[in-house]
Amino acid sequence: MTFALLAALVGTLGYGVASVLQAVGTARANGMAVLKQPTYLAGLGCDATAWVASLVALRQLPLFAVQALLAGSLAVTVVVASVVLKTRLRVRDVVAVGAITVALVVLAASAGPPSAVKPPSAFTPVMMFVLAILVVVAVATWRRPRSVSFALVAGGAFSGAALCARAAHKAGGWGALLHEPLAWGVLGYGAIGMVCYTLALDHGPVGPATAILWVVEVAVPAAVGVAVLGDSVRTGWGVPAAVSLVVALAACVALARQDPGGPYGHPPPAT
């Protein structure tokens, strides 16, 4: 479990740095032209590394713990952005970062043993159906673009990717993943999430978009993980885990309430 925690922390750092790099890249180019920006491509590389690390963590930790730890990347985003964008952290930001750190430590400590429960037979077709619905919603959002809408779709998509990854692991080992529909679901959900998150950054500041994404991405997988996939909390840690989860999400929302020129609003374009 220690290795899984380290993997989750690598994911946290990777996602936090990626958000800043992608925000800088999207500020320097619009639409698909962003793919020519080295900073944006570097952000994608950090995202890919963090994603692989999160898959490793999901093999031994419950979804609520992994997703909450990854949500801590928002605190990393704030700190890194204050250095890269030369902005000043406010007292509220520092308090929120501290609250997230403490909450995530408690959540990590409250994680129960790996679940041996296999997903129900209806889980795979339901996830594939939801994937198709998300594709339709993403296309509809594209026609009337708003940063909040794209962030919500991205959060739902990354939630689906996390759920598919966890269920695919329970359905078999790494060698069986290529033959597992849920493994392909991870790629489908991940692609939708990546595109929609990029568009959310293209239409608004990185702070609110990232906070919305993580609130959805923590709440949805946590609920489904406990209700369907057998995730559990250590005996006697139920209340601390629940309180810490609420504190972490509230701190994420507090960090997101920034002015456009705040620590992680729109970065300045290239000169």
C-alpha positions in Angstrom: 0.0 0.0 0.0 3.0 2.3 0.6 3.9 2.0 -3.1 0.4 2.8 -4.1 0.4 6.0 -1.9 3.7 7.0 -3.5 2.2 6.4 -7.0 -0.8 8.6 -6.0 1.5 11.4 -4.9 3.3 11.2 -8.2 0.0 11.6 -9.9 -0.9 14.5 -7.7 2.4 16.3 -8.6 2.0 15.4 -12.2 -1.5 16.7 -12.6 -0.7 19.9 -10.6 2.2 20.8 -12.9 0.3 19.8 -16.0 -2.5 22.2 -15.3 -0.2 25.2 -15.2 1.7 24.1 -18.3 -1.6 23.5 -20.2 -2.9 26.9 -19.1 0.2 28.6 -20.4 -0.1 26.7 -23.7 -3.8 27.5 -24.2 -3.1 31.2 -23.5 -0.6 31.3 -26.3 -2.7 29.6 -29.0 -6.3 28.9 -29.7 -8.0 25.7 -30.8 -5.9 22.9 -32.3 -3.0 25.3 -32.7 -2.3 24.6 -29.0 -0.8 21.3 -30.1 2.2 23.2 -31.5 2.9 24.8 -28.1 5.8 23.0 -26.3 4.4 24.0 -22.9 1.1 22.4 -23.7 2.8 19.3 -25.0 4.9 19.1 -21.8 1.7 19.4 -19.8 0.3 16.4 -21.7 3.4 14.5 -20.8 2.9 15.3 -17.2 -0.8 14.3 -17.5 0.2 10.9 -19.0 2.7 10.2 -16.3 0.2 11.1 -13.6 -2.5 9.0 -15.3 -0.2 5.9 -15.3 0.7 6.5 -11.7 -3.0 6.8 -10.7 -3.7 3.4 -12.4 -0.9 1.9 -10.2 -2.5 3.4 -7.1 -5.9 2.1 -8.0 -4.7 -1.5 -7.8 -4.3 -1.2 -4.0 -6.2 1.8 -2.8 -10.0 2.6 -2.8 -11.3 5.1 -5.4 -12.2 7.7 -2.8 -8.6 7.8 -1.5 -6.9 7.9 -4.9 -9.3 10.5 -6.4 -9.0 12.7 -3.3 -5.2 12.5 -3.3 -5.2 13.4 -7.0 -7.5 16.3 -6.3 -4.7 17.7 -4.1 -3.1 18.5 -7.4 -5.1 21.7 -7.3 -3.0 22.9 -4.4 0.1 22.0 -6.4 -1.3 24.0 -9.3 -1.7 27.1 -7.0 1.8 26.9 -5.7 3.5 26.2 -9.0 1.4 28.9 -10.8 2.4 31.5 -8.2 6.0 30.8 -9.1 5.6 30.4 -12.9 3.2 33.3 -13.3 4.9 35.5 -10.6 1.7 36.1 -8.6 1.2 36.4 -4.9 -0.6 33.8 -2.8 -3.2 35.2 -0.5 -3.8 34.1 3.1 -6.9 32.3 2.0 -4.9 30.3 -0.6 -2.3 29.3 1.9 -5.0 28.2 4.4 -6.8 26.2 1.7 -3.5 24.5 0.6 -2.8 23.6 4.2 -6.3 22.3 4.7 -6.1 20.1 1.6 -2.7 18.7 2.7 -4.1 17.7 6.2 -7.3 16.3 4.7 -5.5 14.2 2.2 -3.2 12.7 4.9 -6.2 11.7 6.9 -7.9 10.2 3.8 -4.8 8.2 2.9 -4.7 6.9 6.5 -8.4 5.9 6.4 -8.2 3.8 3.3 -9.3 0.2 3.9 -7.7 -3.0 2.4 -8.0 -3.6 -1.3 -11.4 -4.8 -2.3 -11.9 -8.3 -3.7 -15.4 -7.5 -4.9 -15.9 -7.9 -8.7 -18.2 -5.4 -10.5 -21.7 -6.6 -11.2 -22.4 -8.0 -14.7 -24.3 -4.9 -15.7 -21.4 -2.6 -14.9 -19.7 -2.9 -18.2 -22.7 -2.2 -20.5 -23.8 0.7 -18.2 -20.3 2.3 -18.5 -20.3 1.9 -22.2 -23.8 3.5 -22.4 -22.7 6.4 -20.3 -19.6 6.8 -22.5 -21.9 7.2 -25.5 -24.1 9.7 -23.7 -21.0 11.7 -22.8 -19.9 11.9 -26.4 -23.3 13.4 -27.3 -23.1 15.9 -24.4 -19.6 16.9 -25.4 -20.6 17.5 -29.0 -23.6 19.6 -27.8 -21.3 21.6 -25.4 -18.9 22.2 -28.3 -21.7 24.0 -30.2 -22.4 26.4 -27.2 -19.0 26.5 -25.6 -18.6 27.5 -21.9 -15.7 26.8 -19.6 -18.0 25.5 -16.8 -19.8 23.2 -19.2 -16.6 21.7 -20.6 -15.2 21.3 -17.1 -18.3 19.4 -15.9 -18.1 17.1 -18.9 -14.4 16.6 -18.4 -15.0 15.7 -14.7 -17.6 13.2 -15.7 -15.4 11.7 -18.3 -12.4 11.3 -16.0 -14.7 9.9 -13.4 -15.7 7.2 -15.9 -12.1 6.5 -16.7 -11.3 6.0 -13.0 -14.3 3.7 -12.6 -13.4 1.7 -15.7 -9.8 1.4 -14.6 -10.7 0.1 -11.2 -13.3 -2.4 -12.5 -11.0 -3.6 -15.3 -8.3 -4.3 -12.7 -10.9 -6.4 -10.7 -11.9 -8.3 -13.9 -8.3 -9.5 -14.5 -4.6 -8.8 -14.5 -2.6 -6.4 -16.6 -2.2 -9.0 -19.4 -5.9 -9.4 -19.8 -6.6 -5.7 -20.2 -6.3 -5.6 -24.0 -9.2 -8.0 -24.1 -11.3 -6.2 -21.5 -14.0 -3.7 -22.8 -13.5 -1.6 -19.7 -9.9 -1.0 -20.6 -11.0 0.5 -23.9 -13.5 2.4 -21.9 -10.7 4.0 -20.0 -9.2 5.3 -23.2 -12.5 6.6 -24.5 -13.4 8.4 -21.3 -9.9 9.7 -21.0 -9.9 11.1 -24.5 -13.2 12.9 -23.9 -11.9 14.3 -20.6 -8.7 15.5 -22.1 -10.4 17.3 -25.0 -13.1 18.9 -22.8 -10.6 20.0 -20.2 -8.4 21.6 -22.9 -11.5 23.4 -24.2 -12.4 24.5 -20.6 -9.0 26.1 -20.3 -9.4 27.7 -23.7 -12.7 29.4 -22.6 -11.9 30.4 -19.0 -9.3 30.5 -16.2 -7.6 27.3 -15.1 -8.6 27.7 -11.4 -12.4 27.3 -11.6 -12.2 24.8 -14.4 -9.8 22.6 -12.5 -11.8 22.9 -9.3 -15.1 21.9 -11.0 -13.3 19.0 -12.6 -11.9 17.6 -9.4 -15.1 18.1 -7.3 -16.9 15.9 -9.9 -14.0 13.5 -10.2 -13.8 12.9 -6.5 -17.5 12.8 -5.6 -18.7 10.5 -8.4 -16.1 7.7 -8.2 -16.1 7.8 -4.4 -19.8 7.2 -4.3 -19.8 4.4 -7.0 -16.7 2.9 -5.5 -18.3 2.4 -2.1 -21.7 1.5 -3.4 -20.8 -0.8 -6.2 -17.1 -1.8 -6.2 -16.7 -2.7 -2.6 -14.4 0.2 -1.5 -14.1 0.4 2.3 -12.8 2.6 5.1 -10.7 1.3 8.0 -12.7 0.4 11.1 -13.3 3.5 13.2 -12.2 5.9 10.4 -15.5 6.5 8.8 -16.2 9.9 10.3 -12.7 11.3 9.9 -12.7 10.1 6.2 -16.0 11.8 5.5 -15.0 15.0 7.2 -11.7 15.1 5.4 -13.3 14.5 2.1 -15.7 17.4 2.6 -12.8 19.6 3.8 -10.7 18.7 0.8 -13.5 19.5 -1.7 -14.4 22.8 0.2 -10.8 23.9 0.0 -10.7 23.1 -3.7 -13.7 25.3 -4.2 -12.1 28.1 -2.1 -8.9 27.9 -4.3 -11.0 28.2 -7.4 -12.6 31.5 -6.4 -10.0 33.6 -8.0 -10.0 36.8 -10.0 -8.8 36.5 -13.6 -5.4 37.8 -12.5 -5.2 35.6 -9.5 -2.5 32.9 -8.8 -3.8 30.7 -11.5 -6.1 32.7 -13.7 -5.3 33.3 -17.4 -1.5 33.4 -17.8 -0.1 36.2 -19.9 0.3 35.4 -23.6 3.8 34.9 -25.1 5.6 38.0 -25.9 
